Amino acid sequence: MKVDISVCVPAYQAERYLAGTLRSVLAQSFRNFELVVVDNASTDRTARILAEFRDPRLRVVRNDTVLPVAENWNRAVAESRAPLVKLVCADDLLHPRCLEWQHAVLTRDPGLALVCGRRTMVNEQSRPMSVNRGLRGLLGKHASEDVIRRVVRHGGNPLGEPAGALFRRADFDAVGGFDGRWKFPMDLALWVRLLERGDFYGMRQSVAAFRISRGSLTDALDDSGYAEQRTLTEELAATPEWQVRRRDRLVGAAKAPGARLRRQALFLVARAQGERAERDVTAAAHHPSE
């Protein structure tokens, strides 16, 4: 059967949240999609969890050996069979109408290369920490040059994580997919290359939930990740076709430290909440109610 959207989930040691991620995809109001999961040679319960799902829209591919993140993400998209693609990390969640909303926007305008929605940040217990986040000044349709200038001015990633984005497979192939030389801004690096192919549309709806967990705290505190972000921003600013002004560069440089601190604070709060939840569970186990 021909499908309109491929939802691609790269999974590695994903036993804790994978089932919830898959359920959020399979519960979509938009029905004409496939769900492709690439298990990156996980050694935990990932394979067993996948075997419990019997939905015919689900297709599972398993790597023989562990691939680097970019290669695994590219493998997931390479397995897609639909003209439109969404990549969802194995601990994130989709709003039930995410595919419906984004499919309508992207298919209505052939000049669009990338559609992104706002997102909600959730903790390890899936409780919201920050709702309707992102896309400030980027709602509606924007020319790619305007978006790139706003990326430079932002000092971080104003477009969001993969679960909030929908793009065309043909554009993904044309720009070469995810670039493994980036770690921290790998998603943003793809978004800006996709914008070489067309315009951007920002949706006011919160279409996905991005999970902040203790496992991702290391990346949030890693200085090398922010150095990569600066390098990417400098490359964008130096590209003549984007027409980035000197003022944009200065604003971005001034805002970057604040954006970094806000992100780190959010991750630290999530860690504290996770540790508190674990203590509560341990206490309940040692002192069961009568």
ABEGO torsion letter per residue (X at the ends): XBBABBBBBBBBGAAAAAAAAAAAAAABABABBBBBBBBBGBABAAAAAAAABABAABBBBBBABBBBAAAAAAAAAAABABABBBBBBAABBBBAAAAAAAAAAAAABAABABBBBBBBBBBAAGBBABBGBEGBGABEBBBAAAAAAAAAAAGBBAAEBAAABBBBAAAAAAAGEBBAABAAAAAAAAAAAAAAAEBBBBBABBABBBBBBAAAAAAAABAAAAAAAAAAAAAAAABAAAGBBAAAAAAAAAAAAAAAAAAAAAAAAAAAAAAAAAAAAAAAAABBBX
